[in-house]
């Protein structure tokens, strides 16, 4: 009986840790997307192409919104 309890406790602890890691990675992935979008915008500005700057700025704003949404969801959990 005690072996079953130990296995159950270990399985529950492993589940809790993996769930927490998965939540962190979602936010981290969104943060990386924001960074990439910012770098793309900086490159477009350096090239001086206004239509590309506009497109990259829109992508950056979308990436920021997704990051904010992921961060809010993480705080609720």
Phi and psi in degrees as a GROMACS rama.xvg file:
@    title "Ramachandran Plot"
@    xaxis  label "Phi"
@    yaxis  label "Psi"
@TYPE xy
-66.3193  -33.6586  UNK-2
-63.3692  -41.474  UNK-3
-62.0884  -40.761  UNK-4
-64.8897  -42.0078  UNK-5
-63.4513  -43.6915  UNK-6
-63.7293  -42.942  UNK-7
-63.2451  -43.844  UNK-8
-64.2285  -41.8505  UNK-9
-65.2084  -42.057  UNK-10
-63.9359  -41.4898  UNK-11
-64.6532  -42.8365  UNK-12
-63.526  -42.0884  UNK-13
-63.811  -41.0275  UNK-14
-62.7238  -43.0555  UNK-15
-64.137  -41.1885  UNK-16
-67.1888  -45.1983  UNK-17
-67.3412  -35.0322  UNK-18
-65.3549  -43.3465  UNK-19
-64.4883  -41.3299  UNK-20
-64.4677  -40.1649  UNK-21
-63.1724  -40.1497  UNK-22
-65.0346  -42.4886  UNK-23
-62.9546  -39.4429  UNK-24
-68.0167  -31.7031  UNK-25
-62.0225  -46.9622  UNK-26
-66.7523  -41.2572  UNK-27
-63.2863  -40.1954  UNK-28
-63.1146  -41.3926  UNK-29
-65.7674  -37.0824  UNK-30
-64.9848  -39.0616  UNK-31
-65.4249  -37.2091  UNK-32
-63.7696  -39.1463  UNK-33
-64.0475  -43.2179  UNK-34
-61.0039  -44.7625  UNK-35
-63.1001  -41.8348  UNK-36
-64.5772  -37.5605  UNK-37
-65.1779  -41.5011  UNK-38
-64.2146  -40.8314  UNK-39
-62.9743  -40.1134  UNK-40
-64.1752  -43.0052  UNK-41
-61.6608  -39.8195  UNK-42
-65.4113  -42.1873  UNK-43
-63.6646  -39.2195  UNK-44
-64.7746  -39.1953  UNK-45
-65.1255  -34.9394  UNK-46
-75.0949  -26.2057  UNK-47
84.8115  12.0635  UNK-48
-84.8868  107.453  UNK-49
-67.1742  -35.5916  UNK-50
-68.6685  -36.5543  UNK-51
-69.1892  -38.0163  UNK-52
-60.7927  -43.8011  UNK-53
-61.2286  -45.6011  UNK-54
-63.9949  -44.4739  UNK-55
-65.6891  -34.8806  UNK-56
-66.6356  -39.2162  UNK-57
-64.5336  -43.2016  UNK-58
-62.1944  -38.8381  UNK-59
-63.6702  -44.3897  UNK-60
-62.4315  -38.9485  UNK-61
-66.3867  -41.1298  UNK-62
-64.5615  -39.1757  UNK-63
-64.7037  -40.9384  UNK-64
-63.8995  -41.5907  UNK-65
-64.187  -39.4798  UNK-66
-63.6317  -45.5268  UNK-67
-60.055  -41.3855  UNK-68
-63.72  -44.1921  UNK-69
-64.5637  -39.146  UNK-70
-66.6382  -39.937  UNK-71
-64.9879  -42.5743  UNK-72
-63.762  -36.445  UNK-73
-67.014  -39.6168  UNK-74
-67.1602  -32.779  UNK-75
-68.8661  -34.6166  UNK-76
